[in-house]
Amino acid sequence: MNFDEVASPAATLQRLEYYTRLFIPDTIDKGRIYDLTMKINNC
């Protein structure tokens, strides 16, 4: 799991959408998936 702390620029309580966007990645790291798959297959 990822336990990195996210710095929030908001000083006041925001709407739910603001917080869910902080934790939903915008892109898929295809290179990382490829590397991990290759590592698993080579074991």
N, C-alpha and C positions, 0 to 999 in steps of 0.2 A: 504494500500500500504506500501511497504517497502522503507523507506527513509534513510536507513543506508548508510553512506559514505564508499566507497570501497577505500582502500589505494592501489595505483598503484605503483609498483616498477619501472615502465618505466619512464625514464627521457625524452625520445623523443617520438614523435608521432609514434604509431604502426599501423599495418594493421587492418582492420575492424574485422577480425576474433578474434584478441586478445581481443577487447572490448566486442564482443558479448559473448565470453566464460565467461566473468566476470559476466554476468547477466543471463545466462542460467544455472539452477541447474543441477547437474550431477545425482542426485538421487531424488526419491520421498520419502518423510517422511511418511511412511505408518502408523506409530504409531500416528502421529499428525492427519492424516486424520481419523483414527479410533476414536480417542478421540473426535474430532469435530463432527463426525457423531453421536456418542453416545450422546453427549451433545444436539445436535439438536433433536434427537429422544426422549430424556427424557423430553423435554420441554412441 
